[in-house]
Amino acid sequence: MKDTDKSINLTDLLFAEFCKKEFGINRGVYNTIEKCFFEKGIENVLDRRRLILEFLNYVGQRMIATNKVKFGPGGLTKLLNLYWDNKRK
């Protein structure tokens, strides 16, 4: 089993903690990302988690010295929409 497969099958709390540890995002950011993908029609939780990890890797270049992804005001929504639009091309 791949590491991604292991992480996406964690409980909700453990998956959110994994995202915090790996990407430095808090639970609120995690919930916003998950809600966005759900509203875009990704109903399967495992598919959403794969997309969450894919998105966080996509924005990984924005990581700063503290190993946190920093979005700024409105930045998360803009990046989510940009990611979604690019993914659907």
N, C-alpha and C positions, 0 to 999 in steps of 0.2 A: 504494500500500500504506500502510495506517495505521501509526502509530508502535507501537501495540499489536501489530499483526501482525509488524512487524520485530523487536520485542523477544522475542516468544514463540518465534520461529524461531532465536534465538541458540543456540549450544552451551550445554550445561548449566553449564559454568563461567562463561561470559559472561552467561548469564541470572541466575545467582546474584550475580555482580558488579553487574549492572544493578539488582537488588533492593537490594543493599547501598548503592549510590550514590543511588538514588531514595528509599529508605525507611529507610536506616540499619540494616537488619537483618543479622545475621551469618549465616554458612552454616548454623550449627546451627538457628537459628530457621527459615530457609528450608527446611531438610530436614524439620523437624517439621511445618511447614505442608503441604509436599508429601506427606509420609507420611500425614497425616490425611486429605487428599482422596483419596489412593489407597485407603486403608482404607475409605472411604465409597463406593467403587465407581467412582471416576473413573480409569479405566485409561489413557485417551488422554492422552499427555503434553501435547499442545497445549491440550486442554480443562483439564487441571490448571493449566497456566501461566496461562491466562485467569482461572481461579478464584483463583489466588494473587494476581494483580494486582488483581482485583476485591476480594478480602479485604483486601489492604493498603490500598487506597483507602478501604474501609469503615472501617478503624481509623485512617485518616489523621488524624482529629480528635484522636487521642491523641499526635500528634507534639509533641515539646517543642522548645524553642529550638534544640537541636542538630540538628534535623531527623531525629531517630531515634524510631521507634515503641518505646515502653517498655511492657512487659507486666507485669512483676512476677511473683512466685511464683505459679504456676498460672494466671496471667492469660491466657496464650496459648491454653491449652486451653479455658478458659471462653469466650473471644472466638470461637474457631473453632466451638465448639458453638452459641453464640448466632447467629453468622453463618449456619451451616448450617441451623439450625432456621428462621430468618427467611427464608432463600432458598427453602426447600422449602414454604413456605405458599402 
